[in-house]
Amino acid sequence: MRGILTAATMVGLVLVAPRVARADDEADMKALIEKAVKAHGGLEKLSKNKAVTSKFKGKFYGMGEGIDYTADMSVQGQTQMRFDLSFDAGGMKITVVNVLNGDKGWSSINGKTEEMSKEAIDEGKEGLYFGWVSALYPLTEKEFKLAPLGDSKVGDKEAVGVKVSRKDHRDVNLYFDKKTNMLLKMEHQSKDVMGGTGEFNQETFYDDYKEVAGTKQPHKLVIKRDGKDYVDAEITETKPVEKLDDKVFDKPKD
């Protein structure tokens, strides 16, 4: 039988063969992104501010049972981020600060600050890239490649998916509400460089859109890792700004 393809094998190969992309697939996906950008406020308003500050509260499941937390985050472009997280663990208040500033990064737990490893900094940069993609307006640039993922459902909503690819970055899958063109879900592979648990599939679900500075921004996020609850977040405040003071991203003080 060696070297002979049976009829059943031939059928199997057809079923798993990759879909041949149509020449106008990418044009269709670009049109979809343009509709989504418009639904979220339009290119001019979405791209006006390159920085944002936000306040969160919710539950964190990364340590098992859900823990209440509060957090503040400042992001500027694709190179700067500060995230301050506070929660109670067994009666002890824990404060964690993570900062990325270009090619430098620091982690601080209850005032004890250490430099991030190169691997952690690189993963942090990729996280900023994912956030940049979810802003949607960058996807109008020619460096991005767009491919269809077809129709699906996100919760009880009919959705259409787009795979976003860019050189030197991991692929990102975006799913949009077929009726409103609002972003419902982002999906990608990430790495746990702190916990040492390797790669995982991360899904971020967006809901409760409200108007902020003429744009529509989600005020509820649910993050799952490999299908399991990781973070529930209610965004209590978000402010887009043209520029943040670079001191925001200085090394945390001990």
Secondary structure, 3 states (H helix, E strand, C coil): CCCCCCHHHHHHHHHHCCCCCCCCHHHHHHHHHHHHHHHCCCHHHHHHCCEEEEEEEEEECCCCCCEEEEEEEEEECCCEEEEEEEEEECCEEEEEEEEEECCEEEEEECCEEEECCHHHHHHHHHHHHHHHHHCCHHHHCCCCEEEEEEEEEECCEEEEEEEEECCCCCCEEEEEECCCCCEEEEEEEEEECCCCCEEEEEEEEEEEEEEECCEEEEEEEEEEECCEEEEEEEEEEEEEECCCCHHHHCCCCC
